Amino acid sequence: MSAPAPPGDRPGAALPDAAARGRLTVADRAVERIAAQAAAEVDRATGAPRRVLGLAVGGADDRPQVSARVDWPVATVAVTMSVSWPAPVLQVTEQVRRHVEERLATLAGVRTAGVDVRVTALTGAADRDRRVS
């Protein structure tokens, strides 16, 4: 024996108004992860090496560091990253800004009030392939 389907599950049944059904909440952390991946997808944008006592620790091969604050449906995002030398920094940061905005809108349905991009280092082939003689 089966129970009757709720009104929203019946074919052709009208759904209640969107406000009555509930609301969507996207966590700050989810927005940060999407934005970090989007920034890493841009050519010549790399992660910023972490610093301890002024010395770079780790490599720039990581994803850029991102912090975000979501006040639904708008997010404010800050990206800290490096740019591979000799790429034009302004061009790369604009590409990162646009790509992060597009991916957040597409994947999370979030508009951005601003994407602040901070470049902390320029990395080159010498930084990636250090040799000791």
Phi, psi and chi 1 to 4 in degrees:
 res  aa     phi    psi   chi1   chi2   chi3   chi4
   1 MET       -  139.1 -179.1  169.5  179.9      -
   2 SER  -120.9  151.1   63.9      -      -      -
   3 ALA   -87.0  152.7      -      -      -      -
   4 PRO   -64.6  146.3   15.6  -21.4      -      -
   5 ALA   -71.1  144.2      -      -      -      -
   6 PRO   -59.4  155.2  -18.5   26.2      -      -
   7 PRO   -53.2  -37.0  -20.3   26.0      -      -
   8 GLY   -73.0  -18.0      -      -      -      -
   9 ASP   -91.7  -12.3  -69.4  -12.0      -      -
  10 ARG   -76.3  136.6  -77.5 -171.8 -126.0  133.4
  11 PRO   -59.5  134.2  -18.3   27.4      -      -
  12 GLY    83.0   -5.5      -      -      -      -
  13 ALA   -76.0  140.5      -      -      -      -
  14 ALA   -76.8  138.8      -      -      -      -
  15 LEU   -82.0  149.4  -69.9  173.8      -      -
  16 PRO   -63.4  162.9  -11.9   19.2      -      -
  17 ASP   -53.1  146.4 -175.0   46.3      -      -
  18 ALA   -56.5  -39.1      -      -      -      -
  19 ALA   -64.6  -30.5      -      -      -      -
  20 ALA   -79.3  -22.8      -      -      -      -
  21 ARG   -78.5  -22.2  -69.6 -169.1  -54.4 -118.7
  22 GLY   132.1 -168.1      -      -      -      -
  23 ARG  -141.8  159.0   66.1 -179.2 -158.4 -167.1
  24 LEU   -99.0  134.3  174.7   66.7      -      -
  25 THR  -124.4  128.0  -56.5      -      -      -
  26 VAL  -111.8  122.9  177.7      -      -      -
  27 ALA   -69.4  150.1      -      -      -      -
  28 ASP   -54.5  -41.7  -65.8   -4.2      -      -
  29 ARG   -62.7  -37.8 -173.9   69.8 -178.6  131.9
  30 ALA   -65.5  -42.0      -      -      -      -
  31 VAL   -64.2  -40.1  169.8      -      -      -
  32 GLU   -60.8  -43.3  -70.5  172.6   -6.1      -
  33 ARG   -67.8  -41.7  -72.2 -176.5  179.6 -159.5
  34 ILE   -63.5  -44.1  -67.7  169.1      -      -
  35 ALA   -65.7  -39.7      -      -      -      -
  36 ALA   -64.0  -42.6      -      -      -      -
  37 GLN   -66.0  -41.3  179.2   59.1   37.8      -
  38 ALA   -62.8  -42.2      -      -      -      -
  39 ALA   -64.5  -38.1      -      -      -      -
  40 ALA   -69.5  -21.2      -      -      -      -
  41 GLU   -75.4  -14.9  -69.3  170.5   -3.4      -
  42 VAL   -80.2  131.7  174.1      -      -      -
  43 ASP   -61.0  133.9 -169.9   35.0      -      -
  44 ARG    75.1    7.3  -58.5 -153.8  164.2 -159.2
  45 ALA  -101.0  126.3      -      -      -      -
  46 THR  -131.5  173.3   62.2      -      -      -
  47 GLY   -71.8  154.3      -      -      -      -
  48 ALA   -88.9  130.0      -      -      -      -
  49 PRO   -64.8  139.0   15.4  -20.3      -      -
  50 ARG   -72.8  151.7  -69.4  176.8  176.0   81.5
  51 ARG  -120.9  136.3  -63.6 -169.6  175.2  -87.4
  52 VAL  -127.0  120.0  175.9      -      -      -
  53 LEU    54.4   37.0  -61.2  173.6      -      -
  54 GLY    84.4   -3.2      -      -      -      -
  55 LEU  -104.5  137.6  -60.9  173.9      -      -
  56 ALA   -69.0  129.9      -      -      -      -
  57 VAL  -122.4  129.6  177.1      -      -      -
  58 GLY    87.0  176.6      -      -      -      -
  59 GLY  -105.3  171.8      -      -      -      -
  60 ALA   -92.2   12.4      -      -      -      -
  61 ASP   -81.4  -11.2  -65.4  -28.9      -      -
  62 ASP   -70.8  170.4  -60.7  -29.2      -      -
  63 ARG   -73.6  154.4  -70.2 -168.5  -55.9 -169.9
  64 PRO   -58.6  151.9  -27.1   36.1      -      -
  65 GLN   -86.6  136.2  -60.7  167.5    4.0      -
  66 VAL  -133.8  138.8  175.7      -      -      -
  67 SER  -124.8  144.9   63.7      -      -      -
  68 ALA  -142.9  150.5      -      -      -      -
  69 ARG  -130.4  122.9 -178.2  167.2  172.9 -114.4
  70 VAL  -108.7  125.6 -179.6      -      -      -
  71 ASP  -122.6   88.0 -173.7   17.8      -      -
  72 TRP   -42.4  130.3 -174.4 -103.2      -      -
  73 PRO  -100.4   26.7   36.7  -34.7      -      -
  74 VAL  -116.5  138.1  178.8      -      -      -
  75 ALA  -122.6  145.5      -      -      -      -
  76 THR  -111.2  126.1  -56.0      -      -      -
  77 VAL  -123.4  140.0  179.5      -      -      -
  78 ALA  -125.2  128.0      -      -      -      -
  79 VAL  -116.5  130.2  179.1      -      -      -
  80 THR  -115.4  124.1  -56.6      -      -      -
  81 MET  -152.9  176.8   57.0  178.8 -109.0      -
  82 SER  -117.0  160.6  -62.6      -      -      -
  83 VAL  -122.1  134.9  174.0      -      -      -
  84 SER   -72.5  128.6  -64.1      -      -      -
  85 TRP   -74.8  138.9  178.5 -101.3      -      -
  86 PRO  -103.8   35.5   36.6  -34.2      -      -
  87 ALA   -66.3  146.5      -      -      -      -
  88 PRO   -70.8  118.5   17.0  -22.5      -      -
  89 VAL   -59.3  -45.9  174.9      -      -      -
  90 LEU   -60.4  -41.5 -176.1   60.0      -      -
  91 GLN   -65.7  -44.2 -178.7 -179.2   -5.4      -
  92 VAL   -65.5  -43.0  173.2      -      -      -
  93 THR   -66.2  -35.7   56.2      -      -      -
  94 GLU   -66.6  -39.7  -77.5  -59.0  -42.6      -
  95 GLN   -63.6  -41.9  -71.3  173.6   -9.5      -
  96 VAL   -62.2  -47.0  166.9      -      -      -
  97 ARG   -58.1  -49.1 -171.5  172.5  -72.7  114.2
  98 ARG   -64.8  -43.1  -82.5 -166.3  -46.4  -89.3
  99 HIS   -66.9  -40.8 -166.0   60.4      -      -
 100 VAL   -62.0  -45.7  167.0      -      -      -
 101 GLU   -59.1  -45.5  -71.2  173.2   -8.5      -
 102 GLU   -64.3  -45.7  -69.1  169.3    5.2      -
 103 ARG   -67.5  -38.7  -62.3  -60.2  -78.7  171.9
 104 LEU   -65.9  -38.8  -74.3  175.7      -      -
 105 ALA   -66.4  -42.2      -      -      -      -
 106 THR   -72.9  -47.8  -58.2      -      -      -
 107 LEU   -87.7  -30.0  -62.9  175.4      -      -
 108 ALA  -119.3   -7.4      -      -      -      -
 109 GLY    67.8   29.5      -      -      -      -
 110 VAL  -110.6  132.2  174.6      -      -      -
 111 ARG   -88.7  153.9  -71.6 -177.2  -68.3  124.7
 112 THR  -108.7  132.0   54.1      -      -      -
 113 ALA   -78.1  -24.5      -      -      -      -
 114 GLY   179.5  146.8      -      -      -      -
 115 VAL  -122.1  104.7  178.0      -      -      -
 116 ASP   -87.5  127.1  -64.8  -32.8      -      -
 117 VAL  -115.2  124.4  179.4      -      -      -
 118 ARG  -116.4  120.8 -179.0  175.9  174.2 -142.9
 119 VAL   -98.8  119.0  176.3      -      -      -
 120 THR  -101.6  -13.6   58.9      -      -      -
 121 ALA  -159.0  154.2      -      -      -      -
 122 LEU  -110.0  123.7  -62.3  174.8      -      -
 123 THR  -109.1  146.7   59.4      -      -      -
 124 GLY  -132.6 -174.7      -      -      -      -
 125 ALA   -61.4  -32.6      -      -      -      -
 126 ALA   -65.9  -33.8      -      -      -      -
 127 ASP   -70.9  -32.3  -66.8  -23.5      -      -
 128 ARG   -84.0  -31.7  -70.6 -173.5  -61.9  -89.8
 129 ASP  -121.7   62.2  -58.7  -35.8      -      -
 130 ARG   -72.8  136.8  -68.2 -173.8 -178.6 -153.2
 131 ARG  -123.8  144.6  -64.2 -178.1 -176.7  171.0
 132 VAL  -109.3  126.0  177.8      -      -      -
 133 SER   -97.2      -  -60.1      -      -      -
